[in-house]
Structures are given as structure tokens and as C-alpha cells.
Amino acid sequence: MKKLGILALTFGLLTTIGTVNADEIVREVKDQTSGKATGGMTGMMVGAVGGPIGALVGAGIGALFGGSAQDATGGSDRAYVVRTDSGELKTVRSPNRVFAAGDKVEIRGNRPHPKKPKTTALADASDALRTIR
């Protein structure tokens, strides 16, 4: 009886693997994370003159102005709103890759990567000969 339950669970998990869909890019948005971090750190150091409370207030104000300054200078990074296979919207940063709306991606960590299409082509005789040589 125990083996039958494990077998049923294994087959159940194997059937769900084939139904996974790719995530889809919805739109591109601006990301000011680095400007907020720089502004927050600068504000904290300047506000530290006023003690611990001044450091906290300075960090908050610095983060607010840091993000605005990065947006005003045009130095914003790229981020994308992605619709996951479960239907939820998630914002992920992508400093090195550019995507368009509708592109299929897979999320690894907090970065989108292009979805590689599955190939079903079989190798012909010339491919086998190339690998032998």
C-alpha cells in the first residue's frame, strides 16, 4: 500500500512538470534602486550630525531625492513587469538584457532570462559524422 502511494505521487508530480508555462513580459518600467540607495546613504551620513534620529530622517529624505534625481537625469535602469504562469504580476530588474512586451522569459533569482524553445528535431547522419571526426 505504501509503494502504491509513492508511485501515485511520483506520477502526479511528473505530469505537472509538462504543464509549466513561460512567464511573459507585460511592460518595461523605470528602476531607481541605485539612485535611492546612493541618496539614502548620503542622507544618512549628513543626517548623522543630528544623532541617530537625524540619520534615519536623513536616510529617508535622501532616498526620496536620490530616486527623483536619478529619474530626472535619465539614468534610470531597466525593470520589467512580468506575468508569471500563476497570473501574478512581478517586477524584476534587467540591467544587461532588453526585452519587448510579449516576450517569453523564465525568472532565475530576480532576473529574467530568455525562454529557450524546445527543439524536437532529430539529428541526421551528417551530424553524427561531424561528431565522430
Disulfide bonds with the S-S distance in Angstrom:
none
